[in-house]
Amino acid sequence: MDTLATRPLRQLTQKLYLRIWLAVVLAVAVLSLLVGWAWQLASESAPREVVVRDHAGVMIGRGTWRPPAAPPDAEVEGEDGPDLLAEPPPPPPFPPHRPPPLRGGFHGVEIPAQLNNGQIVTVQLPRPPRSPWRQPFGFLWTLTLVAIAVALATYPIIRHLTRRLEKLQRSVEKWGQGDLSVRAEVRGGDEIAFLARRFNHSAERIEALVTSHKSLLANASHELRSPLTRIRMGLALMDDTANEGLREELSRSITELDQLIDEILLASRLDAQTAELGTPVPVELAALAAEECARLQIDLAEATPAEIAGIPKLLRRLMRNLLENALRYGQSRTSHLGDDAARQDGAVSATLRQLPGQWVEFRVNDRGPGVPDDQKARIFEPFYRLPGASERHGGVGLGLSLVKSIAERHGGSVHCEDRPGGGASFVVRLPTAAAATAPAAAPL
C-alpha cells in the first residue's frame, strides 16, 4: 500500500532512464570489485625454490625466495645449517635487458655469487609457474570487461523495454489496418505505459467518432428511403396526360437516388468489420459471372470453374459494379453508337480463370481512355472520380470502392492495369474455398 513517503520513491524508480542508469552503475561497481580482486590475486606471488650450485654444477644448498620486502633479498642455508648467502647478491654481470644464460634445459635466472668463505657459486631462481590469474592487460582489457558487464546488466531491462514496444507496435499496426477495437497492453507507470495509455485513449475517441459517423450515415440513408418511396408512388399516380419525358426523367432520377442510398448503406456496413452481411457459403464463380455477363450482354471470353467461400449477394455486387463501370467508362471507340454497339464491338469483355496457388482471377477489360498511373490507386477511394468523369458519365464514385471492400472482405484484392491495345483492365483476385481456411496475401 502506497504512503506519502514511499510514493515519490516508487514514481522515481519507474523512470526508464533512472533504471538503466542504476543498472549501469551497479554493473560498473561489481566489475570494479571483481577486477580489484583479480588484480590482487595476480599480484600475490607464491614462494619460489632457490638452488645453489658450485662451479661443478653440484647442488650444495637450497632455499626459498619470497617477494622482496626488506633486505636481505635472498637467504640460502646449507645442508649443515649455516647461511650460505647472508648478504644481497651482487649485480649480475650481464645487462638487465639481456636474457640470462641457460644451461641444461634450466629455465629461470642464474646469478653468480660469492659466499662468506670466498667460494663462487651460482644461484638458480627457476621461472615461476604460470598462474591462472594474470594481471590485466592494461586499459583496453578493463574497458572490455566494463562493456561486457554493462551489456549483461542492461540486457534484461532493454529486452523488457523492446518487448513492450513490439507489443505496442503490433497494436498500432492492427489499428491502422482497420481494427479500431484493438487496444495496447498497459503495464507499469513508465514512459512506455504512458504512451500505451495515450494510444488507447486516442483509439477510443477515434472509434467512437467513426462509429457515430457510420451510424449517422446509415440512419440518414434509411430516412431518405421514405420520401423516395412517396415520390415514386406520386409519380405512378400522375395523370397520363403529363409530359412523358418528364415522367421518365423523374423515374430515372429516383432510381439513381435509390441506388446511391443502397450503395451508401452497403459501404457503411462493409466498413464496420463486425457488421453481419450474410453467412459465407460455397459459391460457384463461373455460374455467377455467366449470369451477370448475360444480363448485361457482355462477352465472357473464359470461364474456368472455380468455387470460393463467400457471400453470394456481395460477390454478385462486385461483378455487377465492375461490368457496369466498364460499360459506362470504357466505350471511347463506340460511344457514339451506345452500349449495344460497345457490346457487339467487343469493347468490354470478362474472363474468369484459376491461378496457381489456390487463387481465382476475375478480369474485366474495356477499350476506354484508360486510367493514368497516378490515379490507379485513388479510383478505389470512396466518392473519388477521374477528372471530368462525372460530367461525361455521371455517378458518385462508390462503385469501385465497394468492389475493393467486398474483395478485401473475402480475403482478396483488386487493382487496375493497362489493357494491351488501349483501355483498362480491372483485376480481382480471391482465394478459393480450400485456401479460405488459411488466408495468405493476394498475388500481385
C-alpha positions in Angstrom: 0.0 0.0 0.0 1.4 3.4 -1.1 2.1 6.0 1.5 3.1 9.7 1.1 6.7 8.8 2.0 7.1 5.9 -0.4 5.1 7.2 -3.4 7.8 9.6 -4.7 10.4 6.9 -4.5 8.2 4.4 -6.4 7.5 7.0 -9.1 11.2 7.8 -9.4 12.2 4.2 -9.8 9.7 3.7 -12.6 11.5 6.1 -14.8 13.2 4.2 -17.6 16.4 6.4 -17.8 16.9 6.0 -14.0 16.5 2.2 -14.1 19.0 2.0 -16.9 21.4 4.4 -15.1 21.2 2.3 -11.9 21.9 -0.9 -13.8 25.0 0.6 -15.4 26.3 2.0 -12.1 25.7 -1.4 -10.4 27.4 -3.2 -13.2 30.5 -1.0 -13.0 30.7 -1.2 -9.2 30.5 -5.0 -9.3 33.1 -5.1 -12.1 35.4 -2.9 -10.2 35.3 -5.2 -7.2 36.0 -8.2 -9.4 38.9 -6.6 -11.2 40.5 -5.5 -7.9 40.2 -9.0 -6.5 41.7 -10.5 -9.7 44.5 -7.9 -9.6 45.3 -8.8 -6.0 45.4 -12.5 -6.8 47.6 -11.9 -9.8 50.0 -9.7 -7.7 50.5 -12.3 -5.0 53.5 -14.5 -5.9 54.0 -17.9 -4.4 57.3 -18.8 -2.7 59.9 -20.0 -5.2 62.7 -22.5 -4.6 66.3 -21.3 -4.8 69.1 -23.8 -5.7 72.8 -23.1 -5.1 75.4 -25.0 -7.2 79.1 -24.9 -7.1 81.4 -24.4 -10.1 81.0 -28.1 -11.0 77.2 -27.9 -11.0 76.7 -29.9 -7.9 73.9 -28.7 -5.6 75.3 -27.5 -2.4 72.1 -25.9 -0.9 68.6 -24.9 -1.5 66.2 -22.4 -0.1 63.0 -20.3 -0.6 62.6 -16.9 -2.2 59.7 -14.6 -1.5 58.8 -11.2 -3.0 61.3 -8.7 -1.7 60.1 -6.8 1.3 63.3 -6.0 3.2 67.0 -6.9 2.8 68.4 -9.4 2.5 66.7 -10.2 -0.8 67.6 -13.9 -0.6 68.7 -16.3 2.1 70.0 -19.7 1.5 71.0 -22.3 4.1 73.4 -25.1 3.5 72.8 -28.7 4.4 74.7 -28.3 7.6 72.7 -25.3 8.8 74.8 -22.1 8.5 73.9 -19.5 5.9 75.5 -19.8 2.6 74.3 -16.5 1.4 73.7 -13.8 4.0 74.3 -10.7 2.0 72.5 -9.4 -1.0 73.8 -11.0 -4.2 76.0 -8.7 -6.3 74.5 -7.3 -9.5 74.5 -9.7 -12.4 77.5 -9.4 -14.8 75.2 -9.0 -17.8 72.9 -6.1 -18.6 69.4 -6.4 -17.2 67.8 -6.2 -20.6 69.6 -9.3 -21.9 68.3 -12.8 -21.0 70.5 -14.8 -18.6 72.4 -17.8 -20.0 70.6 -21.0 -19.5 72.2 -24.5 -19.3 71.0 -28.0 -19.1 67.5 -27.1 -20.0 67.1 -24.8 -17.0 64.6 -22.1 -17.3 64.9 -19.2 -15.0 67.5 -16.8 -13.6 71.1 -17.7 -12.8 73.0 -15.3 -10.5 76.8 -15.8 -9.7 77.5 -15.1 -6.0 80.4 -15.3 -3.6 79.9 -17.0 -0.3 81.4 -15.8 3.0 84.2 -18.3 2.7 85.1 -16.9 -0.7 83.6 -19.8 -2.7 82.0 -18.8 -6.0 78.6 -20.4 -6.6 75.7 -20.0 -8.9 72.2 -19.2 -7.5 69.4 -20.5 -9.7 66.0 -19.0 -9.4 63.5 -21.1 -11.5 60.9 -19.4 -13.6 57.6 -19.3 -11.6 54.8 -21.5 -12.8 52.2 -19.7 -14.9 49.3 -18.6 -12.7 45.8 -18.7 -14.0 45.4 -15.2 -12.5 47.3 -12.8 -14.7 47.4 -9.1 -14.2 45.0 -7.2 -16.5 46.4 -6.3 -19.9 46.1 -2.5 -19.4 43.3 -0.1 -20.2 41.7 -2.0 -23.1 41.3 -5.1 -21.0 39.5 -3.1 -18.4 37.3 -1.4 -21.0 36.4 -4.8 -22.5 35.3 -6.1 -19.1 33.3 -2.9 -18.5 31.5 -3.2 -21.8 30.6 -6.9 -21.2 29.4 -6.2 -17.7 27.3 -3.2 -18.8 25.8 -5.3 -21.7 24.9 -8.2 -19.4 23.4 -5.8 -16.8 21.3 -3.7 -19.1 20.2 -6.5 -21.5 17.2 -7.6 -19.3 16.0 -4.0 -19.0 16.5 -3.3 -22.7 14.8 -6.5 -23.7 11.9 -5.9 -21.4 11.6 -2.4 -22.9 11.8 -3.6 -26.5 9.3 -6.4 -25.9 6.7 -3.9 -24.7 7.5 -1.7 -27.6 7.0 -4.6 -30.0 3.6 -5.3 -28.5 2.7 -1.6 -28.8 3.8 -1.7 -32.4 1.6 -4.7 -33.2 -1.4 -3.0 -31.7 -0.8 0.2 -33.7 -0.4 -1.9 -36.9 -3.7 -3.8 -36.3 -5.4 -0.5 -35.5 -4.0 1.0 -38.7 -5.3 -1.9 -40.7 -8.9 -1.1 -39.7 -9.4 -2.9 -36.4 -10.4 0.1 -34.4 -11.3 -2.1 -31.3 -7.7 -3.1 -30.7 -6.0 -1.7 -27.5 -2.5 -1.7 -26.3 -1.4 -3.5 -23.1 -0.7 -1.1 -20.2 1.8 -2.3 -17.5 3.7 -0.2 -15.0 3.9 3.5 -14.8 6.9 4.4 -17.0 7.1 6.2 -20.3 6.0 3.1 -22.4 2.9 2.7 -20.2 2.1 6.4 -20.6 2.4 6.1 -24.4 0.2 3.0 -24.4 -2.5 4.8 -22.3 -2.4 7.8 -24.6 -2.8 5.5 -27.6 -5.7 3.7 -26.1 -7.4 7.0 -25.2 -6.9 8.3 -28.8 -8.1 4.9 -30.3 -11.3 5.0 -28.2 -12.1 8.6 -29.3 -11.5 7.8 -32.9 -13.5 4.6 -32.7 -16.4 6.5 -31.1 -16.2 9.2 -33.8 -16.1 6.7 -36.7 -19.0 4.6 -35.2 -21.0 7.8 -34.7 -20.3 8.8 -38.3 -21.3 5.4 -39.7 -24.5 5.4 -37.6 -25.4 8.8 -38.8 -24.8 7.9 -42.4 -26.8 4.7 -42.1 -29.7 6.4 -40.3 -29.8 9.3 -42.8 -29.8 6.8 -45.7 -32.7 4.9 -44.2 -34.6 8.1 -43.7 -34.1 9.1 -47.3 -35.9 6.0 -48.5 -39.3 7.1 -47.2 -39.5 10.3 -49.2 -38.2 8.5 -52.3 -40.9 5.9 -51.9 -43.6 8.6 -51.6 -42.2 10.4 -54.7 -42.2 7.1 -56.6 -45.9 6.5 -55.6 -46.8 10.0 -56.6 -45.2 9.6 -59.9 -47.2 6.4 -60.6 -50.4 8.3 -59.7 -49.7 11.2 -62.1 -52.2 11.9 -64.8 -51.4 10.0 -68.0 -51.6 13.3 -69.8 -48.4 14.5 -68.0 -45.2 15.1 -70.0 -43.9 11.6 -70.8 -40.3 12.9 -70.9 -40.6 14.5 -67.5 -42.0 11.2 -66.1 -39.0 9.3 -67.5 -36.5 11.8 -66.2 -38.1 11.7 -62.7 -38.2 8.0 -62.7 -34.5 7.7 -63.7 -33.5 10.2 -61.0 -35.4 8.3 -58.4 -33.8 5.1 -59.4 -30.3 6.7 -59.2 -31.0 8.1 -55.8 -32.3 4.7 -54.6 -29.1 3.0 -55.9 -27.0 5.7 -54.2 -28.7 5.1 -50.9 -28.2 1.4 -51.3 -24.5 1.8 -52.0 -24.0 4.1 -49.1 -25.7 1.7 -46.8 -23.6 -1.2 -48.1 -20.4 0.8 -47.8 -21.1 1.7 -44.2 -21.8 -1.9 -43.3 -18.7 -3.1 -45.1 -16.6 -0.6 -43.2 -17.9 -1.9 -39.9 -15.9 -5.1 -39.5 -18.4 -6.6 -37.1 -21.5 -6.0 -39.4 -23.4 -9.1 -40.3 -23.8 -9.2 -44.1 -24.6 -12.9 -44.5 -23.1 -16.3 -44.0 -20.3 -17.4 -46.2 -21.3 -20.4 -48.4 -19.7 -22.2 -51.3 -20.2 -20.0 -54.4 -19.5 -21.2 -58.0 -18.0 -18.0 -59.5 -18.2 -19.3 -63.1 -22.0 -19.5 -62.9 -22.3 -16.2 -61.2 -20.1 -14.5 -63.8 -22.1 -16.1 -66.6 -25.4 -14.7 -65.2 -24.1 -11.2 -64.8 -22.4 -11.1 -68.2 -25.6 -12.5 -69.8 -27.7 -9.9 -68.1 -25.6 -7.0 -69.4 -24.9 -8.8 -72.7 -21.1 -8.8 -72.2 -18.8 -11.5 -73.7 -17.4 -13.9 -71.1 -14.3 -15.0 -73.0 -13.1 -17.5 -70.5 -14.8 -19.1 -67.5 -12.9 -21.8 -65.6 -15.0 -23.5 -62.9 -13.9 -22.1 -59.5 -15.5 -22.3 -56.1 -14.9 -20.0 -53.3 -16.4 -19.5 -49.8 -18.2 -16.2 -49.8 -21.4 -14.2 -49.6 -23.3 -14.6 -52.9 -25.1 -11.2 -52.9 -21.8 -9.4 -52.2 -19.9 -11.3 -54.9 -22.7 -10.6 -57.4 -22.5 -6.8 -56.5 -18.7 -7.0 -57.1 -19.1 -8.4 -60.6 -22.0 -6.2 -61.5 -20.2 -3.0 -60.4 -17.1 -3.9 -62.4 -19.1 -4.8 -65.5 -21.4 -1.7 -65.3 -18.3 0.5 -64.7 -16.7 -0.9 -67.9 -19.8 -0.2 -69.9 -20.1 3.3 -68.6 -16.5 4.4 -68.9 -14.9 2.1 -71.4 -16.6 2.8 -74.7 -14.5 5.5 -76.2 -14.4 3.8 -79.6 -18.1 3.2 -79.8 -19.5 5.9 -77.6 -21.5 7.4 -80.4 -23.3 4.1 -81.0 -24.3 3.4 -77.4 -24.0 0.4 -75.1 -25.3 -2.2 -77.6 -22.6 -1.3 -80.2 -20.0 -1.4 -77.5 -21.0 -4.9 -76.5 -21.1 -6.1 -80.1 -17.8 -4.4 -80.9 -16.1 -6.4 -78.0 -15.0 -3.2 -76.2 -16.0 -4.8 -72.9 -15.1 -8.4 -72.1 -14.6 -10.5 -69.0 -12.6 -13.6 -68.0 -12.6 -16.0 -65.0 -9.6 -18.3 -64.5 -7.9 -20.3 -61.9 -4.4 -19.1 -60.8 -1.6 -21.2 -59.3 -1.6 -21.3 -55.5 -5.4 -21.6 -55.0 -6.4 -18.2 -56.3 -9.2 -17.2 -58.7 -8.9 -14.2 -61.0 -11.9 -12.2 -62.4 -10.8 -9.7 -65.0 -12.9 -7.1 -66.8 -11.4 -5.4 -69.8 -12.6 -2.3 -71.6 -11.4 -0.1 -74.5 -11.9 3.3 -72.8 -9.3 6.1 -72.3 -7.6 4.1 -69.6 -6.6 5.2 -66.1 -3.4 7.3 -65.5 -0.8 5.6 -63.4 -1.0 8.1 -60.6 -4.8 7.6 -60.4 -4.9 3.8 -60.4 -5.0 3.5 -56.6 -7.2 6.6 -56.0 -10.1 5.4 -58.1 -10.9 2.8 -55.4 -11.3 5.5 -52.8 -14.9 6.4 -51.8 -16.5 9.2 -53.8 -13.4 9.7 -56.0 -13.8 10.1 -59.8 -11.4 10.8 -62.5 -11.3 14.5 -63.6 -14.2 15.2 -65.9 -15.7 11.7 -65.5 -18.8 13.0 -63.6 -19.7 15.4 -66.4 -19.4 12.8 -69.1 -20.8 9.7 -67.4 -22.4 10.7 -64.0 -22.1 8.5 -61.0 -20.9 9.4 -57.5 -17.7 7.3 -57.2 -18.8 4.5 -54.9 -18.9 1.5 -57.3 -15.2 0.7 -57.3 -14.9 1.5 -53.6 -17.5 -1.2 -53.0 -15.6 -3.6 -55.2 -12.4 -3.1 -53.1 -14.3 -3.5 -49.8 -16.0 -6.7 -51.0 -12.8 -8.2 -52.3 -11.0 -7.5 -49.0 -13.9 -8.8 -47.1 -13.3 -12.1 -48.8 -9.6 -12.1 -48.3 -8.8 -10.9 -51.8 -7.6 -7.8 -53.6 -8.4 -5.6 -56.7 -6.2 -3.4 -58.9 -6.2 -1.7 -62.2 -3.9 -2.4 -65.2 -3.4 -1.1 -68.6 -5.0 -3.2 -71.3 -2.8 -4.1 -74.3 -4.0 -2.1 -77.3 -5.6 0.6 -75.2 -8.1 0.7 -72.3 -8.1 -0.6 -68.8 -8.3 -4.0 -67.1 -9.8 -4.3 -63.6 -8.4 -7.5 -61.9 -10.0 -9.1 -58.8 -8.2 -12.0 -57.1 -10.0 -14.1 -54.5 -8.9 -17.2 -52.5 -10.6 -20.5 -53.4 -12.6 -22.4 -50.8 -9.6 -24.6 -50.0 -7.4 -21.5 -49.3 -10.0 -19.6 -47.3 -9.2 -21.5 -44.1 -5.5 -20.4 -44.4 -5.6 -16.9 -45.9 -2.5 -15.5 -47.5 -1.5 -12.4 -49.3 -3.1 -12.0 -52.7 -0.7 -12.4 -55.6 0.4 -9.3 -57.4 
